[in-house]
Amino acid sequence: MEAEGYRGYCLESVAADYDVVLITDEEPSWEVPYIRDCMVVPDPTDQAALSAAGRYLAERHDLTGVFTWTEWYLVPVARLARQLGLPTTAPEAMQACRNKATARSLFARHGVPSAASVGVRTLHEARAAAERIGYPVVLKPAAHAASIGVIRVDNPDELTAAYPFADRAAGLGLESTDVLVEEYLDGPEISAECVTYRGETAVVAVTRKTVSDPPYFEELAHSVDAADPLLAQVAPAARAAIRALGITDGVSHVEMRLVGGQPRLVEVNGRLAGDMIGHLVRIATGIDLPRAAADIACDRAPDLTPTRSSAAAIRLIYPDTSGILTRLRLDGPRPQWLERAHFQHRPGDELVLPGDGGDMFTARIGYVITTAPTADLAQSRAEQAVGALGIQISPRAVGETSRSGPNA
């Protein structure tokens, strides 16, 4: 997924207060106005290459902190910070965030409400685990993100068909290649946006989520309301999960489901949330999470004082069917409450939904962000904005030769 449309606000925010030197996997383009220096490392998960780049930049600049908002780089970057003598949560804690099996074990040990979970390596083991846990279950890679390879299974026949989907994604994991068979948590999905500094965690916002119908878990929409009454209810569980994993410093995105009205942990992402959620938090509360992450990386207490009290929503745009995007335009006048509309695909690109072998990168067309005094109104406005889009898809058999754009 193209970075500027989803992380550009983060770099812009940090660069407003800090001189930024960047380690990236390709030559910078849109990042250039925000950075002082750069090193290109084709694979930042290569610890030796990342560390060499970090040492080189440390020789050229007086580095005071290092952090990442990229899920795959959490452990290598924590190790780099340790090597440079800079503040960081322990790499072992980042490992625990990245390996969901480890996280589940730590949640159980510390009494954090979570889900029954069994790591498996074969379909036979998955069948046995599902029988013990009880259907429906969820299959997911132990070390992945963005709902890639995650699928709900309601019976043994579905398990046989679904296991290869989860196993393929699990094989790409760095911290583990296991598949997890987990208890299905039946209830609304939310996340708590958390800031931890020197072991003390503040829960600054709650994000309410809309996910796709089963069997997949594609995230379709998010909303943040500064006055959300759930904040006080879920904050203790979020703090407990962060403590259990050993996170001492940084911004975390803690995913939960409300089962019977009570929070049950899904996972802790030891980084800024994706899907522009940090931007929604700033619109709704005035709290700048990218700036807070940079401050903490430099061992400075972040300013978490709310300066606004409103709401914002993002609607992520997916097609109804896989095919070729033939028309995409925003029709009619642009209302003031439409904060932005962003498209990562353009006419001529092939869109492939998860059920046809794709994922969020191949399926998502873009997003709209709306503002309002309340989350319900912001969500309603987001649906209105999507309804005003002129989108046409030409269905076709997935895999046919087609012209795809650079962001496909």
Buried (B, 14 or more C-beta within 10 A) or exposed (E): BBBBBBBBBBBBBBBEEBBBBBBBEEEBEEBEEBBEEBBEBEEBBEBEBBBBBBEBBBEEEEBBBBBBBBBBBBBBBBBBBBBBEBBBBBBEBBBBBBBBBBBBBBBBEEEBBBBBBBBBEEBEBBBBBBEEBEBBBBBBBBBBBBBBBBBBBBEEEBBEEBBEBBBBBBEEBBBBBBBBBBBBBEBBBBBBBBBBBEEEBBBBBBBBBBBBEBBBBBBBBBBBBBEBEBBEBBBEBBBBBBBBBBBBBBBBBBBBBBBEEEBBBBBBBBBBBBBBBBBBBBBBBBBBBBBBBBBBBBBBEBEBEEEEEBBBBBBBBBBEBBBBBEEBEBEEEEEEBBBBBBBBBBBBBBBBBBBBEBBBBBBBBBBBBBBBEBBBBBBBBBBBBBEBBEBEBEEEEBEEEBEBEEBB
